[in-house]
Amino acid sequence: MPKKPDEILKDLSAGKFSPFYFLMGEESFYIDKISDYIEENALEKSERSFNQTVLYGKDIQMKDVISQAKQFPVMAMRQVVIVKEAQEISDFGREAAKTQLQSYAEKAVPTTVLVFLYKHKKLAMNTKLAKAIDKHAILVESKPLYENQVPAWIGHYLQQKKYRITPDATAWLIENVGIELSRLSNEIDKLLLNFGKADASAQPSQITTELVKKYIGTTKEYNVFDLQRAIAKKNGLKTHKIINAFAANPKDNPVIPIISSLFGYFCKLILIHKNQGKSNNELAGILKVSPFFVKDYSAAARNYNIPKILFILHALRIADAQSKGINSTAKNGEILRELAVRILG
C-alpha cells in the first residue's frame, strides 16, 4: 500500500533517503513538501551542481529519465534526479515506457535518489508498474482532505510551529482561503511571517480571527469546482457569494465554460441515479473520475432527484443560449444569478 506522507517526511528528517520515490495524487501539498525536502537536504550545496538534476515531463521521454538515473555521482555519496510534471512524460502511457520504469524500480541504482512528481493523477494499483514501485520503492499517494478534515489539519500545522488557533479563526480561514492545503499553508506562513515582522517580541499563544483578517485578508479565488460544491450542498449563501465573485471578475471567469462544467456535473448525477447499487470503483469508471470523489457525487445526487436534474439541464441550456447572445442581452452575472435561483429553487 502507498506510504503516508508524514511517515516519509519523518524518515527524511532522520536522514533516511531511498533510491526511488514516486509521489502521486490529487493534492500537491505533500508531493511538493517531500520533493522540496529531498532537493534541499539530500546533497550538500557544494555537491548539487554536478549531482542534482531537475527534469520536466513535457520535455523528456522515459528513456531520458532512466538514463540519467543510472549515472553515478561525481565526488559525492549520491546523485538526485527530480522529475517534475512526470504525468506529462510523452510516452508514459506506452507499455514500453512502463516496462522501463518497472525494471528500474525493481533494480534501482542505490547511489541515486530518483523522485517522480506525478500530480493530479495516480497509478492504478492493480498494474504491474504500481505493484513494482510499491514493493521495491517508496510510493506515496497525496489525497485531498474532505472539508470536515481540514480544521484538524490547520490545527496540527500550526501546532508544529508552536501556535494554536481559535475555532472561529479556523472557520474564517477555510471560508476565505479554501481547502487546498498548498494555498492554506502559504497563507498561514505569510500570517506568521508578517506578524513576526510587525512585532518580533510577540508570541501569541493562539491565532485569532482578528490576526487572520489583519495579515491575510480575503484571498479566496473561487473556481467552478467551488461553485459545484456549494450547489451540491444546496448552500445558497455560498453559491451566490461565488457567483458575485465571478461577476466582479468576468475576464477570469468566462460564463460559457462555467455553464458547460455545470452541465457535465449534473449529467454525472444522472449516472449516479441510474447506477445505484454499484461499488465506488465501478461508479468511478462510469463517471470517469477518481474513486475519491464518488462519495461527493453520491451525496449531491441525494439532494437532486432525476426530475429536478432534468429541469436544471433545461435551465442550463437556456443560460448557455443567453451567454451567447441568443434572444438576450443579460450580463454574465445576471445569467448566473438567475441560473442559481432555478437550480436551488
N, C-alpha and C positions, 0 to 999 in steps of 0.2 A: 504493500500500500504506500502511496505517496507520503513523504515525511511532512511533519508540521513545521511551518516556517520558524516558529520560536525555537524549536529544537535545533534546527540548523544554525540559527544565529548564536545560540548558546555554544555549540561546538566551535564555530568560527571564532568567537571571542576567547575561547580557550586555546586557540592556535591550531585547531584540527582542520586541515584543508584536505579535501578529497579530490581525486583526479578528474571527476566529471560531475557537473551539476546540470540538471535540466529543470528550469523554472518555468512553470506554465500556469495559466489561469486567467479568469476574468478580471481579477483585482490586481492592479500593477504595483501596489504599495510594497508588498513583501518581495516581489520579484526584484524591484529596484533596490530595496534595502539590502538584500542578500548580495546582489551583484555589486552594489557600491562598496559594501564592506570588503569583499574579495579584492576589488580593484584598488582599494586604498590600503589594504593591510597584508595581502599575500606576498608582496615584494617590498623590499626597501626602495626608497626613492631612487637611489643610485642604480638599482637593477632594472628599473622599468623601461628605460629607453631601448634596451636590447631584448627584453624578456616579456614585455606586455604588449599584446596585440588586440585591437578592437576591430571587429569585422561587422559589416551591416548586411543583413539578409538580402536586401534588394539588389546588392552589388555582387553577390557571390553564388556559387553552387556548392553542393555538399562536399565535393572533392576538394575544394579550396579549404574548407574548414578542417577536414581530416588531414590534409597535407600539412597545414600549419600546426595542428595538434601533435603531429608526430615529430616535430622538430625538437631538438634538445636545447636546454637553456644555455646561455652564454655566461659563464662565470657566476652562476647563481644556483641555488638548490632546485629551483623550479621556474617554469615559464607560465604565464597566464594568458589564455585566449578567451576573449569575451565576444560572443556572437549576439549582437543586438538586433531586434526585429527579426528573430530567427524564423518566425512564421512566414516571412516574405522570401525565404530562400527559394529560388525559382524552380528547382526540381525536387522540393521537399515531398511533394505528393507522389513522386515516382518510386516504384519498388526498388530500383537500383540504388537510389539515394538512401532510402530507409534501411536497406541491407548494409550499406556502407556504415551508417551510423550505428546500427545494431552490432556489427562486428567490432567497431571501435569501442562501444560500451562494454562489450564482453572482455576486451583486452586493452583497456585504456592505458595510455603511457603514464607511468607513475610520477614522472617529473613534470607533467603538465597539469594545470588546473583549467579545464575546459568548462565554460559557462554558457549555456543557451538561455536566452530570454525569449520565451515563446508566449507572447502576450495576447490576451483576449481570446485565446483558444486553448484547447488541451488535447493531448493524445488520447485516443480510445484505449482504455486499459486492457482490452481483450486482444490487442495486437501484439505481434512478436516484438516489435520495437519497444513498446511501452513496458512489456514484461522484462525485457533485457535490461533496460535502463533502471527499472525498479529493483531488479535483483543485483546488478553489478555496480550501479552508480547511485547518485542522490537525486531522486525525483521529488519535486515539490509542487504541490498544487495550491495556488493562492486564490481562495474563493471570496467572492463578495460577502459581506455581512448582511443579514437581514436588519431592517431598520431598528427592531427592538434589541438587537445585539450591540448596536453602536454606542449607546451610553456607557456600557461596561468597558468597551474598548477605549473610549475617551478617558475614562477614569484611570484605567491601567496605564495608558500612555503618559498621562500627567504624573501619576504616582512614580513612574520610573525617573521622572525629572524632579522629584521631591515636592510636587504640588498636589493639591486636591482641588476639586471643582464642585460648585453647588449644583443641585439638580436643575434649577432654573437656568443657569448658565449653560449647562449641557444641552437642554432643550433648545435654547436660543441658537447655539452653535449648529445643531442639526437642522433646524428650520431655515437658517440663513446661509449656511455653508454647504449643506448636503451631507450625504453619507459616503461619498467616495473618500477612502482612507488617505490617499495621497494628498488630496486637497485639504482635508481636515488637519493632517499633520503639519502641512505647510503653514496653515493659518494659525494653529496653536503655537508653532515655533516662532512665528512673527510676533504674536502676542507676547510671548515670554521675552523675546529679544528686545522689543520696543519698551516693555515695562522696565527691563533691566537698565536700559539707557536712560529712561526718564528718572529713575530713582535707584541707583546702584545699591543703596543700602537696604532697600525694602525687600523683604522676603515674606510675601503674604502666605498665610497657611492655606488659603484656598482662593481659587479663581472665582470671581463673582460675575454676575451678568453685566454690571457696570464696567468692569475691566474689559470684558469681551467686546462690548459695544464701543468702548473707547479706542481699543487698539486693533480691532478687526473691522467693525462696521458691517454693513450689509454687503456681502461679497457674492452672494448666491447668483450664479449664472445658470438659469434654468435651460433645460433642453426638452425635446419631445418625450423622452423617457420619463422625466419628472412629471410631465403632463399626463402621460399614460397611467403612472402610479396613482396620481391624485384622482383621476377619473375612475380607475379600477376600484378605489376605496369609497367612491361617491363622496369625496371630500370637496364640497362646493367652494368653500372659502379658499382652499389651496389651489383649486383649479382656476378660479378667477384671478388669484394673485399671479399665477404663472402666465395666464393669458394677458394680463395687464403688462407684465414684464416683456412679453413678446411684442405687444402693440407699441411699447415705448421704444423698441429697437427692431423695427421691421426689416432692416437691411440684413441683420444677422439671424433673423428668424422668419424666413420666407414662408408664406402661408401654404402654398401648394404642397411642399414636402411634408408639412405637419399634417395636413388633411390626408395625404397618401399613407403616412405612417399609421394614423389612427384607423384608417380603413383596413389596413393589413392586420392591425391589432384585433379589431372586432371580428374579422374573418377567422382569426385563430381561436377566439372564444366560441365561435360556432363549432369549430372542430373539437373543442373540449366537450361541448354538449353531445356531439354525435359519436364520441368515442368514450363515453362513460364506462368505467369498469376496467379500462386498460391501465397498465402499470405506468409509472412516471417515465421509465425509459422508452416505453412504446409511444407515449404521448410526445416525448421529446423528439423522437424520429418523425412523427406526423407533423408536429409544429415546426420542425427544423430549428430548434433552439436547444440550449444546454439543459440537461435534466434539472439543474439548479433552479431554473426559472419556472418549471412546470407548476409548482405549488402556487406561485403568484398568479399564473393564468387561471388555475382552477379556482382560486379564491375570487378572482374577478368574475368568473363565469357564474358563481353563485349570486352575484349582485345583478347580473343581467341575463334574463332568460332569452330564449330564441326570438319570440315576438318583439321584444324590446330591441334586441340586436338588429333585427331586420329594419325596424323603424330608424335606428341610428345609422345604418348603412345608407338608407334613403336620404337622411339628413346630410350625410357626408357627401353624397353625390350632388345635392343642391349647393352645399358650401363650395365644392370643387368648381361647379359652374360659375358661381358668384365670383370666386377668386380669379377666374379667367375672363371676367367682364361680361359674361353672358346674362343679359337682362338684369344687370345690377351695376351700381356704382359704389357699393359699400366698400369701406376700407377694411384692411386685413383684421384689425382689432374688432371691428363691428361684426365681421363674419364669424370670427372665433367665439366671440361672446354669445352670439345668437346660437351657434352650434352647441356651446356648453350648456345652455339652457335646455335645448332639445335632448341632449344626452343625459343630463342629470334629472330632468323633469319626470 
